Amino acid sequence: MNSIKNFLIELPKPHKVIISSCTAIFMILLFIPSEKATAGRQSKEISLEIGKRYQIKVPTSDQKLKPSTLLSSTSTKQAANVEPDNTIIQPIEEYTWDTATVKSGDSLAKILKRLGYSARTTHDIAKAKGENTKLLQTLKIGDKLHIAKNSEGQLVTITYPLSKTDTLFIDWKNDHYQSHKETKTVEIRQATAHGVIKSNFWNAGIEAGLGDRQIINLANIFGWDIDFALDIRKNDSFHVVYEEEYLDGEFIGTGKILAAEFVNQNTPFQAIRFTDDEFYSANGKSMRKAFLRAPVNFRYISSNFKRKRFHPIQKKWKAHNGTDYRAKTGTPVVAAGNGKVIKSTYNKYNGHYVFIQHGNGIVTKYLHFSKRKVKQGQRVKQGQVIGYVGSTGMSQAPHLHYEFLLNGVHRNPRTVKLPNANPIKKQHKAAFMALAKQRMAEIAGSKQAMLAMQDKNDVVASD
């Protein structure tokens, strides 16, 4: 380095001036950019106009940001110095929808033909992949099908609501039809109801907010202990814990009864549903017994159990060893218990009648049917329909005459002692007793709330 310095010093003055000038020119050329470089750098800049809206395009996860596509003008013209974006956005195709209501005698083929689709379309849909396609073969009158077609007139979608929660879909995908079923989740909430009988049980149930099905189910739960046609009295009360069903936050109906108490003539009866969907008393005994207290719907009844009555046809007092359940002709009558039919015939006194032999020397008799549903020698189960209410034989109006005999002696079917119910299985006893404690506490809370409300209403009324 020192030798180069000494060399430059020893050079003549003209040479020193030439070398200094060349060095200066070189340095100027080194730091001043060329026209090509300036143009290239300017082409990468984005010129934005004041007052104009710009949209930032966000790439998907598999795309990389490019400077030229960061901004695009919403104007019809490209902003100056911005490279044009060649990305093509495909618009979503809009479908045309039709709604078809299933009529009597309708099939999918008839419905699609009415809407202008070919038999080939029906055939292709019938061959759709998926196990749920066959549901279209069992259309019910009043059901609705929602059918969509594209701009070319091709059927692309069928939606078929099967229930409040289930919907069947048939879609055109990958050059064929596919079916699948979607089910919405039903939210279960717990509710309570309570009532006091003023006129009859049915009206009390309606006033308490129970539906028809719940009222019937409540009577069925206690149907082995209480004859709801004859045993109900004024001021009897009931308390029910049950399920309510909601879909998308909207109430759609009631579900299972979880627990209930019925106070009949000051005697309380409790029932708790266990995980096997059977009902047990609070101490774990099954609510099911060998015999039902009444073989017909509790809503229909005429006379009580009496040893004697004035016969309306024979015009004389005679023993009335049974119970008359007055009901409309055609009302179903069920077997009170399991047994074997020992008589199923007709005579001028009993009309169409059925006798059933049960175990332990018990026979039940059912008279004045309009039609018999069983034959002699046939085995029947408790709750099985054996005939229909009528007015055959010596009968003045449609009704069922029902008798209960123990070892040949007439007994009152409403009060006769029935075999004890089987208790819950030992391995489930602890779990059931814990559940029973919880349910009975819920019923007690419901009763307290009802009494508090009554007291409040009484105070308001007195004011």
C-alpha positions as CSV (number, residue, x, y, z in Angstrom):
1,M,0.0,0.0,0.0
2,N,2.9,2.4,0.9
3,S,4.7,1.6,-2.4
4,I,1.5,2.6,-4.4
5,K,1.3,5.8,-2.4
6,N,5.0,6.7,-3.1
7,F,4.5,5.9,-6.7
8,L,1.6,8.4,-7.1
9,I,3.6,11.1,-5.3
10,E,6.5,10.8,-7.6
11,L,4.3,11.1,-10.7
12,P,4.5,14.3,-12.7
13,K,1.7,16.8,-12.1
14,P,-0.2,16.3,-15.5
15,H,-0.4,12.6,-14.8
16,K,-1.8,13.2,-11.3
17,V,-4.6,15.5,-12.8
18,I,-5.6,12.8,-15.4
19,I,-5.9,10.0,-12.7
20,S,-7.9,12.2,-10.3
21,S,-10.4,13.2,-13.1
22,C,-10.9,9.6,-14.1
23,T,-11.5,8.5,-10.5
24,A,-14.1,11.3,-10.1
25,I,-16.0,10.3,-13.3
26,F,-16.0,6.6,-12.2
27,M,-17.5,7.4,-8.8
28,I,-20.3,9.6,-10.4
29,L,-21.2,6.7,-12.8
30,L,-21.2,4.2,-9.9
31,F,-23.8,6.1,-7.7
32,I,-26.1,7.5,-10.3
33,P,-28.7,4.8,-11.4
34,S,-29.2,4.1,-15.1
35,E,-32.5,5.0,-16.9
36,K,-33.3,1.3,-17.3
37,A,-32.9,0.7,-13.6
38,T,-35.1,3.8,-12.7
39,A,-37.8,2.6,-15.1
40,G,-37.7,-0.9,-13.6
41,R,-38.0,0.5,-10.1
42,Q,-40.9,2.8,-11.0
43,S,-42.8,0.0,-12.6
44,K,-42.9,-1.8,-9.3
45,E,-44.4,1.3,-7.5
46,I,-48.2,1.6,-7.0
47,S,-49.8,4.9,-7.9
48,L,-52.9,5.7,-5.8
49,E,-55.4,8.4,-6.6
50,I,-56.9,10.5,-3.9
51,G,-60.6,10.0,-3.4
52,K,-60.7,6.5,-5.1
53,R,-61.6,3.3,-3.1
54,Y,-59.3,0.3,-3.3
55,Q,-59.9,-3.3,-2.2
56,I,-57.1,-5.3,-0.6
57,K,-57.2,-8.9,-1.9
58,V,-56.3,-11.5,0.8
59,P,-54.8,-14.7,-0.7
60,T,-55.7,-18.1,0.4
61,S,-53.4,-20.2,2.5
62,D,-51.9,-21.9,-0.6
63,Q,-51.2,-18.6,-2.4
64,K,-48.3,-16.2,-2.1
65,L,-48.6,-12.5,-1.9
66,K,-47.4,-10.7,-5.1
67,P,-46.7,-7.0,-5.1
68,S,-48.7,-6.5,-8.3
69,T,-51.9,-8.0,-6.8
70,L,-51.9,-6.4,-3.4
71,L,-54.3,-3.6,-4.4
72,S,-57.0,-3.5,-7.1
73,S,-59.2,-0.5,-7.9
74,T,-62.9,-0.8,-7.7
75,S,-63.1,1.6,-10.7
76,T,-63.7,0.2,-14.2
77,K,-60.2,1.4,-15.2
78,Q,-57.0,0.0,-13.8
79,A,-55.1,2.4,-11.6
80,A,-52.0,3.7,-13.2
81,N,-48.8,1.6,-13.0
82,V,-50.8,-1.4,-11.4
83,E,-50.3,-4.8,-13.2
84,P,-53.8,-6.2,-14.3
85,D,-55.1,-9.1,-12.1
86,N,-55.9,-12.1,-14.3
87,T,-57.7,-14.1,-11.5
88,I,-61.2,-15.2,-12.6
89,I,-64.0,-15.3,-9.9
90,Q,-66.6,-17.8,-10.7
91,P,-70.1,-16.6,-9.6
92,I,-72.3,-18.9,-7.5
93,E,-75.0,-20.4,-9.8
94,E,-78.6,-19.7,-8.6
95,Y,-81.1,-22.5,-8.6
96,T,-84.8,-22.4,-9.3
97,W,-86.9,-24.0,-6.6
98,D,-90.3,-25.7,-6.7
99,T,-92.3,-27.1,-3.7
100,A,-94.5,-30.1,-4.3
101,T,-97.1,-31.3,-1.9
102,V,-97.7,-35.1,-1.9
103,K,-101.3,-35.9,-2.9
104,S,-103.3,-39.1,-2.6
105,G,-101.8,-41.8,-5.0
106,D,-98.7,-39.8,-5.6
107,S,-95.2,-41.3,-6.1
108,L,-91.9,-39.6,-6.8
109,A,-92.3,-40.4,-10.5
110,K,-95.7,-38.7,-10.7
111,I,-94.5,-35.6,-8.8
112,L,-91.4,-35.2,-11.0
113,K,-93.5,-35.7,-14.1
114,R,-95.8,-32.9,-13.1
115,L,-92.8,-30.6,-12.7
116,G,-91.6,-31.5,-16.2
117,Y,-88.7,-33.9,-15.4
118,S,-88.1,-37.0,-17.5
119,A,-88.5,-40.6,-16.5
120,R,-84.7,-40.9,-16.8
121,T,-84.3,-38.3,-14.0
122,T,-86.6,-40.4,-11.8
123,H,-84.6,-43.5,-12.6
124,D,-81.3,-41.9,-11.7
125,I,-82.6,-40.6,-8.4
126,A,-84.0,-44.0,-7.5
127,K,-80.4,-45.3,-8.1
128,A,-78.8,-42.6,-5.9
129,K,-76.0,-43.7,-3.8
130,G,-76.8,-43.9,-0.1
131,E,-79.0,-46.0,2.2
132,N,-81.6,-43.3,2.7
133,T,-82.9,-43.1,-0.9
134,K,-85.6,-45.7,-0.1
135,L,-87.3,-43.1,2.1
136,L,-88.6,-41.5,-1.1
137,Q,-90.6,-44.7,-1.7
138,T,-92.8,-44.1,1.3
139,L,-94.2,-40.6,0.7
140,K,-97.1,-39.5,3.0
141,I,-100.0,-37.4,1.9
142,G,-99.3,-33.8,2.9
143,D,-95.6,-34.1,2.9
144,K,-93.6,-31.5,1.0
145,L,-90.7,-32.0,-1.4
146,H,-88.4,-29.0,-2.2
147,I,-86.9,-29.5,-5.7
148,A,-84.2,-27.3,-7.3
149,K,-82.9,-27.2,-10.9
150,N,-80.0,-25.3,-12.5
151,S,-80.1,-22.9,-15.4
152,E,-79.9,-25.8,-17.8
153,G,-83.1,-27.4,-16.3
154,Q,-81.3,-30.3,-14.6
155,L,-82.6,-31.4,-11.2
156,V,-79.8,-30.8,-8.8
157,T,-81.3,-31.1,-5.3
158,I,-84.3,-32.6,-3.5
159,T,-84.9,-31.8,0.2
160,Y,-87.5,-33.9,2.0
161,P,-88.4,-33.0,5.6
162,L,-89.1,-36.3,7.3
163,S,-89.9,-34.8,10.7
164,K,-89.2,-31.7,12.8
165,T,-85.6,-33.0,13.3
166,D,-84.8,-35.1,10.2
167,T,-84.4,-34.0,6.6
168,L,-83.4,-36.2,3.6
169,F,-81.2,-34.6,0.9
170,I,-80.7,-35.9,-2.7
171,D,-77.9,-34.0,-4.5
172,W,-76.3,-34.2,-7.9
173,K,-72.5,-34.7,-7.3
174,N,-69.8,-36.1,-9.5
175,D,-72.2,-37.1,-12.3
176,H,-74.6,-39.0,-10.1
177,Y,-77.1,-38.5,-7.3
178,Q,-76.2,-39.0,-3.7
179,S,-78.5,-39.2,-0.7
180,H,-77.9,-38.4,3.0
181,K,-80.0,-37.6,6.0
182,E,-79.3,-34.8,8.5
183,T,-80.7,-34.7,12.0
184,K,-80.9,-31.6,14.1
185,T,-80.1,-32.0,17.8
186,V,-83.1,-31.6,20.1
187,E,-82.5,-29.8,23.4
188,I,-84.2,-31.4,26.4
189,R,-85.3,-29.2,29.2
190,Q,-87.1,-30.2,32.4
191,A,-90.5,-28.8,33.4
192,T,-93.1,-29.4,36.0
193,A,-96.9,-29.3,36.1
194,H,-99.4,-29.6,38.9
195,G,-103.2,-29.6,39.1
196,V,-106.2,-30.0,41.4
197,I,-109.3,-31.8,40.1
198,K,-112.4,-29.7,40.2
199,S,-114.7,-31.4,37.6
200,N,-112.7,-34.3,36.1
201,F,-109.1,-35.4,35.6
202,W,-109.0,-34.6,31.9
203,N,-110.0,-30.9,32.4
204,A,-107.5,-30.6,35.3
205,G,-104.7,-32.0,33.1
206,I,-105.5,-29.4,30.3
207,E,-105.6,-26.6,32.8
208,A,-102.2,-27.7,34.2
209,G,-100.8,-27.3,30.7
210,L,-100.4,-31.0,29.8
211,G,-101.1,-32.3,26.3
212,D,-103.6,-35.1,25.5
213,R,-100.8,-37.7,25.2
214,Q,-99.3,-36.7,28.6
215,I,-102.7,-36.9,30.3
216,I,-103.2,-40.5,28.9
217,N,-99.7,-41.5,29.8
218,L,-100.1,-40.1,33.4
219,A,-103.3,-42.2,33.8
220,N,-101.5,-45.3,32.3
221,I,-98.6,-44.9,34.9
222,F,-101.1,-45.3,37.8
223,G,-103.6,-47.5,35.9
224,W,-102.7,-50.5,38.1
225,D,-103.5,-48.7,41.3
226,I,-106.3,-46.2,40.4
227,D,-109.4,-46.7,38.2
228,F,-109.4,-43.2,36.6
229,A,-113.0,-43.8,35.5
230,L,-114.5,-44.4,39.0
231,D,-111.9,-43.6,41.7
232,I,-111.2,-39.9,41.0
233,R,-112.7,-37.4,43.4
234,K,-112.9,-33.6,43.7
235,N,-109.7,-32.1,45.2
236,D,-107.5,-35.0,44.1
237,S,-104.2,-33.6,42.9
238,F,-101.2,-34.5,40.8
239,H,-97.7,-33.3,40.3
240,V,-95.6,-34.2,37.2
241,V,-91.9,-33.7,36.3
242,Y,-91.5,-34.1,32.5
243,E,-89.3,-33.2,29.5
244,E,-89.8,-30.4,27.0
245,E,-88.2,-30.5,23.6
246,Y,-86.7,-27.5,21.9
247,L,-85.2,-27.2,18.4
248,D,-83.1,-24.1,17.6
249,G,-84.5,-22.5,20.7
250,E,-88.1,-23.1,19.7
251,F,-90.5,-25.3,21.7
252,I,-91.5,-28.3,19.5
253,G,-93.3,-30.6,22.0
254,T,-93.2,-32.6,25.2
255,G,-91.2,-35.6,26.0
256,K,-91.1,-38.3,28.6
257,I,-92.7,-38.1,32.0
258,L,-89.8,-38.5,34.5
259,A,-91.7,-38.6,37.8
260,A,-95.2,-38.1,39.1
261,E,-97.3,-38.1,42.2
262,F,-101.1,-38.6,42.3
263,V,-103.0,-38.0,45.5
264,N,-106.3,-40.0,45.2
265,Q,-108.8,-39.7,48.1
266,N,-105.9,-38.5,50.4
267,T,-103.7,-41.5,49.4
268,P,-100.5,-40.6,47.6
269,F,-99.0,-42.7,44.8
270,Q,-95.6,-41.9,43.4
271,A,-93.9,-43.2,40.3
272,I,-90.3,-42.6,39.1
273,R,-89.0,-43.5,35.6
274,F,-85.7,-45.4,35.7
275,T,-83.1,-45.9,33.0
276,D,-84.9,-48.9,31.7
277,D,-87.9,-46.6,30.9
278,E,-90.0,-48.5,33.5
279,F,-91.8,-46.8,36.4
280,Y,-91.2,-47.8,40.0
281,S,-92.7,-46.6,43.3
282,A,-90.6,-44.5,45.6
283,N,-89.4,-47.6,47.5
284,G,-88.4,-49.4,44.3
285,K,-91.4,-51.6,43.5
286,S,-92.6,-51.8,39.9
287,M,-95.8,-49.9,39.1
288,R,-96.8,-52.8,36.8
289,K,-99.2,-55.3,38.3
290,A,-101.0,-58.4,37.2
291,F,-104.2,-56.6,36.3
292,L,-105.3,-53.2,35.2
293,R,-108.0,-51.5,37.3
294,A,-110.0,-50.6,34.2
295,P,-110.0,-52.2,30.7
296,V,-111.2,-49.1,28.8
297,N,-110.2,-45.4,28.5
298,F,-110.8,-43.6,31.7
299,R,-112.8,-40.8,30.0
300,Y,-115.9,-42.9,29.6
301,I,-117.9,-44.3,32.5
302,S,-121.5,-44.6,33.6
303,S,-122.4,-46.6,36.8
304,N,-120.4,-47.5,39.9
305,F,-120.0,-50.9,41.4
306,K,-123.2,-51.9,43.2
307,R,-124.6,-55.1,44.5
308,K,-128.0,-54.4,43.1
309,R,-129.5,-52.1,40.5
310,F,-132.7,-51.5,38.7
311,H,-132.3,-53.2,35.3
312,P,-133.6,-50.8,32.6
313,I,-134.8,-53.6,30.3
314,Q,-136.0,-56.3,32.6
315,K,-137.6,-53.7,34.8
316,K,-136.6,-55.3,38.1
317,W,-133.9,-55.0,40.8
318,K,-131.1,-57.5,40.3
319,A,-127.5,-58.0,41.3
320,H,-125.0,-55.9,39.4
321,N,-121.8,-57.8,39.8
322,G,-119.6,-55.7,37.8
323,T,-118.8,-52.3,36.4
324,D,-120.3,-50.6,33.4
325,Y,-118.0,-48.4,31.3
326,R,-120.1,-46.3,29.0
327,A,-118.3,-45.4,25.8
328,K,-119.0,-44.8,22.1
329,T,-119.5,-47.8,19.9
330,G,-116.1,-49.0,18.6
331,T,-114.1,-47.9,21.6
332,P,-111.3,-50.5,22.1
333,V,-111.4,-52.8,25.1
334,V,-108.2,-54.4,26.3
335,A,-107.4,-57.5,28.4
336,A,-107.0,-56.6,32.0
337,G,-104.2,-59.2,32.4
338,N,-102.4,-62.0,30.7
339,G,-104.5,-65.1,30.2
340,K,-106.3,-67.5,27.9
341,V,-109.6,-66.9,26.2
342,I,-112.1,-69.5,27.4
343,K,-115.2,-68.0,25.8
344,S,-115.7,-65.8,22.7
345,T,-119.2,-66.0,21.4
346,Y,-122.7,-64.5,21.4
347,N,-126.0,-65.0,23.2
348,K,-129.1,-62.9,23.6
349,Y,-128.3,-61.7,27.1
350,N,-124.5,-60.9,26.9
351,G,-124.5,-60.1,23.2
352,H,-120.9,-60.5,21.9
353,Y,-118.8,-61.4,24.9
354,V,-115.3,-62.7,25.9
355,F,-114.2,-64.5,29.1
356,I,-110.5,-64.8,30.0
357,Q,-109.0,-67.2,32.4
358,H,-106.0,-65.9,34.3
359,G,-103.7,-67.5,36.9
360,N,-104.6,-67.9,40.6
361,G,-108.3,-68.7,40.0
362,I,-109.1,-65.3,38.4
363,V,-111.5,-64.9,35.5
364,T,-112.5,-61.6,33.8
365,K,-115.6,-61.1,31.7
366,Y,-116.4,-58.5,29.0
367,L,-119.9,-58.2,27.7
368,H,-122.0,-56.4,25.0
369,F,-119.2,-56.0,22.4
370,S,-120.1,-54.7,18.9
371,K,-117.2,-56.9,17.6
372,R,-114.9,-59.5,19.1
373,K,-111.2,-59.4,18.3
374,V,-110.1,-62.7,19.8
375,K,-111.1,-66.4,19.5
376,Q,-111.6,-69.1,22.1
377,G,-108.4,-70.8,23.1
378,Q,-106.2,-67.8,22.1
379,R,-103.5,-66.5,24.5
380,V,-103.7,-62.8,25.2
381,K,-101.5,-60.2,26.9
382,Q,-102.3,-57.4,29.3
383,G,-103.3,-54.4,27.3
384,Q,-104.1,-56.3,24.1
385,V,-107.3,-55.3,22.3
386,I,-109.9,-58.1,22.6
387,G,-113.0,-56.3,21.3
388,Y,-114.9,-53.1,20.8
389,V,-117.6,-51.4,22.8
390,G,-121.2,-52.0,21.6
391,S,-124.8,-52.5,22.7
392,T,-125.5,-56.1,21.7
393,G,-127.6,-58.4,23.9
394,M,-129.6,-56.9,26.7
395,S,-128.1,-53.5,26.6
396,Q,-129.9,-50.2,26.4
397,A,-126.9,-48.1,25.3
398,P,-123.3,-48.6,24.1
399,H,-121.2,-49.7,27.0
400,L,-118.9,-52.4,28.4
401,H,-120.0,-54.6,31.3
402,Y,-116.9,-55.8,33.1
403,E,-116.7,-58.5,35.8
404,F,-113.8,-59.7,37.9
405,L,-114.2,-63.2,39.6
406,L,-111.8,-64.8,42.1
407,N,-112.4,-68.5,42.6
408,G,-115.9,-68.1,41.2
409,V,-116.8,-65.1,43.5
410,H,-117.5,-61.7,42.0
411,R,-115.1,-59.1,43.4
412,N,-114.9,-55.4,42.9
413,P,-112.1,-54.9,40.2
414,R,-111.4,-51.4,41.6
415,T,-110.6,-52.6,45.1
416,V,-109.6,-56.2,44.9
417,K,-106.1,-56.8,46.3
418,L,-103.7,-57.6,43.4
419,P,-100.4,-59.5,43.5
420,N,-97.5,-57.4,44.7
421,A,-95.4,-55.8,42.1
422,N,-91.8,-57.0,41.5
423,P,-89.1,-54.8,43.0
424,I,-86.3,-53.2,41.0
425,K,-83.2,-55.5,40.6
426,K,-80.8,-55.5,43.5
427,Q,-77.8,-54.4,41.4
428,H,-79.7,-51.2,40.4
429,K,-81.3,-50.5,43.8
430,A,-78.7,-48.0,45.0
431,A,-78.8,-46.0,41.8
432,F,-82.6,-46.0,41.7
433,M,-82.9,-44.8,45.3
434,A,-80.6,-41.9,44.6
435,L,-82.7,-40.9,41.6
436,A,-85.9,-41.4,43.5
437,K,-84.7,-39.0,46.2
438,Q,-83.8,-36.4,43.6
439,R,-87.2,-36.8,41.8
440,M,-89.2,-36.6,45.0
441,A,-87.4,-33.4,46.0
442,E,-88.3,-31.9,42.6
443,I,-92.0,-32.9,43.2
444,A,-91.9,-31.4,46.7
445,G,-90.5,-28.2,45.3
446,S,-93.2,-28.1,42.6
447,K,-95.9,-28.6,45.3
448,Q,-94.4,-25.8,47.5
449,A,-94.3,-23.4,44.5
450,M,-98.0,-24.3,43.7
451,L,-99.1,-23.6,47.3
452,A,-97.1,-20.3,47.4
453,M,-98.9,-19.3,44.2
454,Q,-102.3,-20.2,45.6
455,D,-101.6,-18.2,48.8
456,K,-100.5,-15.2,46.7
457,N,-103.7,-15.5,44.5
458,D,-105.8,-15.7,47.6
459,V,-104.3,-12.5,49.1
460,V,-104.8,-10.7,45.8
461,A,-108.4,-11.9,45.6
462,S,-109.1,-10.7,49.2
463,D,-107.7,-7.3,48.4
